[in-house]
Amino acid sequence: MSLPSRARPVMLVTGASAGIGAALAREYAGRGWDLVLTARRAGPLEALAQDLAKRGAAATVLTDDLADPEAPARLVAALAARGLQVDGLCNNAGFSRTTGFLNTDPADHEAMIRVMLTAPVGLARRLAPAMVERGFGRILNVASLAGRMPATGGDTLYGPIKSFLITASQGLHLELRGTGVHVTALCPGYTLTEFHDVNGTRQEVSGAYPAWMWQTAEHVARVGYEACEANRPQVTPGVMNTLLAGLAKHLPDAVALDMVGGHAKRLKRI
């Protein structure tokens, strides 16, 4: 890694309170980065900051809710007020609703779009210009294997939102190529985090898929870090996940839709 002039670069991680976000923070701390941690819950962020301090990394906690349209501008203003120069951005915050399109509160749909689509775009647009000017930067957008597959009924918006994030990352990767700013979309499959506890599908997904299909957050974070350092536009951790994504891409639409329809039925989403 070609470091900036300061001894330790600074990475902003959204959704850092648990799961892949917390694992990414620890991964970057272990690779010589300091952190800015943001999420809605202050307690877990403070605990993570203390853990990172033991690893020799300084961590600043900024609580905010990316479902608020003003949150990206507010976060950037908070960074400026603290004199923090951000060299990297991990857009990790996200959630899903699996009760079906017609049964989900429209406010939840709007929040999903803001947290996983509008906020990543807004933060990248605000932070990337300074990275380009300095000739160094990292943008890691945590998408999903779901973004490489046909949309799943019952969780109708999650996959399409992640698909947008993958495609937008590819475009930004091309636009910033040669500037010293790396852009990568990380597309994990099933990962052992609290994500499925939050959306209420833990029992279904645990029973539907064998243990070997699951990956740890630490493994996913390491794969994401290495891919971003290599400036790969996209990475899907795990051979099986890569095969599934490739299979879905080349299958006829009707067959691919039947495949994900069966997946949704196993999870009792439709």
C-alpha positions in Angstrom: 0.0 0.0 0.0 1.3 3.4 -1.0 0.5 5.4 2.2 -0.2 9.2 2.1 2.2 11.6 3.8 0.8 11.0 7.2 1.9 7.9 9.2 -1.6 6.4 9.4 -4.4 6.9 6.8 -8.0 7.2 8.1 -10.9 5.0 7.0 -14.6 5.9 7.5 -16.7 2.8 8.1 -20.5 3.1 8.0 -22.6 0.5 9.8 -19.5 -0.2 12.0 -21.4 -1.3 15.1 -21.4 -5.0 14.3 -20.9 -7.7 11.7 -19.0 -7.0 8.5 -18.6 -3.3 9.4 -16.9 -4.0 12.7 -14.8 -6.7 11.0 -13.7 -4.2 8.3 -12.7 -1.7 11.0 -10.6 -4.3 12.7 -9.1 -5.4 9.4 -8.1 -1.9 8.5 -6.8 -1.2 12.0 -4.5 -4.2 11.7 -3.3 -2.9 8.4 -2.1 0.4 9.7 -5.2 2.6 9.4 -7.0 4.8 11.9 -10.8 4.7 11.9 -13.9 6.9 11.9 -16.8 4.7 13.0 -20.4 5.6 12.4 -23.7 3.9 13.0 -26.9 4.7 14.9 -25.9 2.9 18.2 -23.2 4.7 20.2 -22.6 1.9 22.7 -21.2 -0.8 20.3 -19.2 1.9 18.5 -17.5 3.0 21.7 -16.8 -0.6 22.6 -15.2 -1.2 19.2 -13.2 2.0 19.5 -11.7 0.8 22.7 -10.9 -2.6 21.1 -9.2 -0.8 18.2 -7.2 1.4 20.6 -5.7 -1.8 22.1 -4.6 -2.7 18.6 -2.8 0.7 18.2 -5.5 2.4 16.1 -7.1 5.7 16.9 -10.9 5.6 16.4 -13.4 8.5 16.3 -17.0 7.7 16.9 -19.7 9.7 15.0 -23.3 8.5 15.6 -25.8 9.2 12.9 -28.6 7.6 11.0 -28.0 7.3 7.2 -31.8 7.0 6.7 -31.8 10.8 7.3 -31.2 12.5 3.9 -29.0 15.1 5.6 -26.7 12.5 7.3 -24.0 12.4 4.6 -23.5 16.1 4.7 -23.7 16.1 8.5 -21.0 13.4 8.7 -18.6 15.3 6.3 -19.2 18.5 8.3 -18.4 16.6 11.5 -15.1 15.3 10.0 -14.1 18.8 9.0 -14.9 20.2 12.4 -12.6 17.7 14.0 -9.9 18.3 11.4 -10.0 14.7 10.2 -8.7 14.0 6.7 -10.4 10.8 5.4 -8.4 8.6 3.0 -10.8 5.8 2.7 -14.6 5.0 2.8 -16.3 1.7 3.5 -20.0 2.0 2.6 -21.2 -0.9 4.7 -24.4 0.2 6.4 -27.5 -1.8 5.3 -30.6 -3.7 6.3 -33.5 -5.5 4.6 -37.2 -6.2 5.1 -38.4 -9.7 4.2 -42.2 -9.3 4.7 -42.9 -8.7 1.1 -43.2 -5.5 -1.0 -46.9 -5.0 -0.3 -46.6 -5.7 3.4 -43.6 -3.5 4.1 -44.1 0.1 5.4 -43.3 2.5 2.6 -41.1 4.4 5.1 -39.0 1.3 5.5 -38.5 1.1 1.7 -37.5 4.7 1.6 -35.0 4.2 4.5 -33.5 1.2 2.7 -32.9 3.3 -0.5 -31.4 6.1 1.5 -29.1 3.9 3.7 -27.8 1.6 0.9 -28.1 3.7 -2.2 -28.4 7.5 -1.6 -26.0 7.7 1.3 -23.1 5.7 -0.3 -23.4 7.8 -3.4 -23.5 11.0 -1.3 -20.6 10.1 0.8 -18.4 9.0 -2.1 -19.3 12.2 -4.0 -18.3 14.4 -1.0 -15.1 12.5 -0.1 -13.6 11.3 -3.4 -12.6 14.7 -4.8 -10.1 15.3 -2.0 -8.8 11.7 -2.4 -8.2 12.3 -6.1 -6.5 15.6 -5.3 -4.1 13.9 -2.9 -3.5 11.0 -5.3 -4.5 8.4 -2.7 -7.8 6.9 -1.6 -9.9 3.7 -1.1 -13.6 3.3 -1.6 -15.0 -0.1 -0.6 -18.8 -0.5 -1.2 -20.3 -3.5 0.6 -22.9 -4.9 -1.8 -24.1 -8.5 -1.8 -24.2 -11.7 -3.8 -27.9 -10.8 -4.0 -26.9 -7.9 -6.3 -25.5 -10.4 -8.8 -28.7 -12.5 -8.8 -32.3 -11.9 -10.0 -34.3 -10.1 -7.3 -35.8 -12.3 -4.6 -39.6 -12.1 -4.1 -40.4 -11.1 -0.5 -37.2 -9.1 -0.2 -37.9 -7.3 -3.4 -35.8 -4.2 -3.1 -32.6 -5.5 -1.4 -31.1 -7.2 -4.5 -31.8 -4.4 -6.9 -30.3 -1.8 -4.5 -27.2 -3.9 -4.2 -27.1 -4.4 -8.0 -27.1 -0.6 -8.4 -24.2 -0.3 -5.9 -22.2 -2.9 -7.8 -22.7 -1.2 -11.1 -22.1 2.3 -9.7 -18.9 1.0 -8.1 -17.7 -0.3 -11.5 -18.4 3.0 -13.1 -16.5 4.9 -10.4 -13.7 2.4 -10.6 -13.3 3.2 -14.3 -13.6 7.0 -13.8 -10.9 7.1 -11.1 -8.5 4.6 -12.6 -5.0 6.0 -12.6 -5.8 8.6 -9.9 -4.5 6.5 -6.9 -8.1 6.1 -5.7 -9.2 2.4 -5.7 -12.9 1.5 -5.9 -14.2 -2.0 -5.2 -17.7 -3.6 -4.7 -17.6 -6.4 -2.1 -20.3 -8.9 -2.7 -20.6 -11.4 0.2 -23.0 -14.3 0.4 -24.4 -15.7 3.6 -22.2 -14.3 6.4 -22.3 -15.1 10.2 -23.5 -11.7 11.5 -26.6 -10.3 13.3 -28.0 -9.2 9.9 -30.5 -12.1 9.8 -31.4 -11.6 13.4 -32.4 -8.0 12.7 -34.6 -8.9 9.6 -36.1 -11.9 11.4 -34.9 -14.7 9.1 -32.3 -16.4 11.3 -34.2 -19.6 11.8 -35.2 -19.9 8.1 -31.7 -19.3 6.7 -30.0 -21.5 9.2 -32.3 -24.4 8.4 -32.3 -23.8 4.6 -28.5 -23.8 4.0 -25.7 -26.0 5.3 -22.9 -24.7 7.5 -20.3 -24.8 4.7 -22.2 -22.1 2.7 -21.6 -19.6 5.5 -18.6 -17.4 5.9 -17.3 -15.3 8.8 -17.3 -11.6 8.8 -13.6 -11.6 9.3 -13.0 -13.6 6.2 -15.3 -11.3 4.1 -13.5 -8.3 5.5 -10.1 -9.7 4.6 -11.2 -10.5 1.1 -12.6 -7.0 0.7 -9.5 -5.3 1.9 -7.2 -7.3 -0.4 -9.4 -6.7 -3.4 -9.6 -3.0 -2.8 -5.8 -2.8 -2.4 -5.5 -4.6 -5.7 -8.0 -2.2 -7.2 -10.3 -4.9 -8.4 -13.7 -3.5 -9.4 -15.6 -6.3 -7.8 -15.0 -9.3 -5.6 -17.3 -12.1 -4.4 -15.8 -14.1 -1.4 -16.0 -17.8 -1.7 -15.8 -20.2 -4.7 -19.3 -21.4 -4.3 -20.7 -17.8 -4.2 -18.7 -16.9 -7.3 -20.1 -20.0 -9.1 -23.6 -19.2 -8.2 -23.3 -15.6 -9.4 -21.8 -16.8 -12.7 -24.5 -19.4 -13.1 -27.3 -16.9 -12.6 -25.7 -14.6 -15.1 -25.7 -17.1 -17.9 -29.0 -18.9 -17.2 -32.0 -18.0 -19.3 -34.2 -15.4 -17.4 -37.0 -17.9 -16.8 -34.7 -20.5 -15.3 -32.9 -17.9 -13.1 -36.2 -16.6 -11.8 -37.4 -20.1 -10.9 -34.1 -20.6 -9.1 -34.4 -17.6 -6.9 -38.1 -18.3 -6.5 -37.3 -21.6 -4.9 -34.8 -19.8 -2.7 -37.6 -17.5 -1.5 -39.9 -20.3 -0.8 -37.3 -22.1 1.3 -37.0 -18.9 3.4 -40.8 -18.6 3.5 -40.7 -15.1 1.9 -43.3 -15.9 -0.8 
